[in-house]
Amino acid sequence: MIPPQAEKTPRLRDNIMALGVVQLSNYAIPLITLPYLTRVLGPEAYGKVAFAQVLMAYFILLTDYGFSWSATRKISAHRAERAYISEVKGLDCRPCSKIGFDQCPRGHFRCMEKQDLDAIAARVNAK
């Protein structure tokens, strides 16, 4: 039998590597696309694009403020209790996957369309 610590180490290493790849991509892709966009669009049109990006960043900041810290912590505390996080009361099915599918196995996607976001937020904030 493999000790629990030995099982966690490769998973942790894989997660760190995956996060590193994502972070590098977040730096590399803009460095590659920025010169191309400025050349193709020109300074005036690219200025409009940059203004729109800044405006979106402010709205994201307002809507996402603190959620990534508080909700992530509370959801991770209950990660084994999938029903706690994503159950729709009165529906005989639950979300099939944390990443979702293109087609619902039952053909209706009610488990996601009928989510009560206020109830989920209340459960997360109650603990």
N, C-alpha and C positions, 0 to 999 in steps of 0.2 A: 504494500500500500504506500502510495506517495504521500509524504507529509503535506498538509495544507499550504504551508509557506512555499514549498517547491512548486506547487501548482500555480500560485499567484505570480511568481517571479516572471515566467515567460509572458504571461498575459500583460503584466505591467510593462514589461519591456516593449512588447508589441504596441501597446497603447501609447507609450512615450514616442516610439518611432513614428507612428501614424500621426500623432499631434505635431511632431517636428516637420513631417512632410507637408502637412496642411499649412503650418506657419511659414515655411519656406515658399510655398506656392503663393501665399498671401502677399509676400514681398516680391517674388519673381514675376508674376503675371502682370502686375501694374507697371513694373519696370520695362517689360517687353512691349506692352500695348500703348503706353503713354507716348513714346516718340511716333509711333504709327498714327495714332489718332490725331495728334497735333499737326502732323504733316497732311493727312487726308482731309481733316475738317477745316483746318485753318484756325488762326488765333481767335477770331470772333465767335465762330461756331463752337469751338472747344471751350471758350469762356462760358457760353450758355450751358454746356454740358456740365462743367465744373460747378457752376452756380446751382444747377438742379441737384447735383450730388451732395453739395453742402446743405441744401435745404432738406433733402431726405435724411441726411445724417442728424440734423437737429430734431426732426420728428421722431426718428428712431430713438434718439436719446431720451426724449420726453416719454415715449410710450414704454420703453424697455427699462427705465430707471429702476434699479434695484431688483427687478424680477429675476434676472439671471443668477443673482446671489441667493435670494430667499427661496424662490421656488425650486431651484436645482437642489439646494440642501434638503428641503423637505421631501421632495420627490425621491431623492436618493435614500433617505431614511426609510421610505416605504417601498423601495424598489421590488421587494419580494411580494408585496400585496398589490398585484396588478388590478384587482377589482377596486381597491381603494382609489386608484388613480383614474381609471378609465371606464368604469361601469356606467351604463345607461340603465336607470331603473325601469323595470317593466319590459325590457327587451331581452330575448332569450339568447343573444349572442354578444360577443365583445370584440374589440379590435383584434385582428388576427396577428398583427405584426407591429413592432415599434416603428418600422419604416414605411408601412403601408404597401398596398398592392395596386396595380392598375385596374384590376377587376375584383369585385367582392365575390368570395366563393358562394355566397347566398344570393348575389345579384342585386343588392339594394344599398349598401354602405350606410345603413341606418345607425350603426354603432358609432360612426364618426359624425354623421350629419345631425344627430339628435343629442350631441354632447351638451350638457348644461354647464357652461363655462363658469357661471357664478357659483354653482355647487362645488365644482372642482376647486375653484379659488378659495371658497370657504373652508373646505376640508384641509387644504394645504395650509391655510393661515390659522386653523384651529389648533394645530399642534405646537 
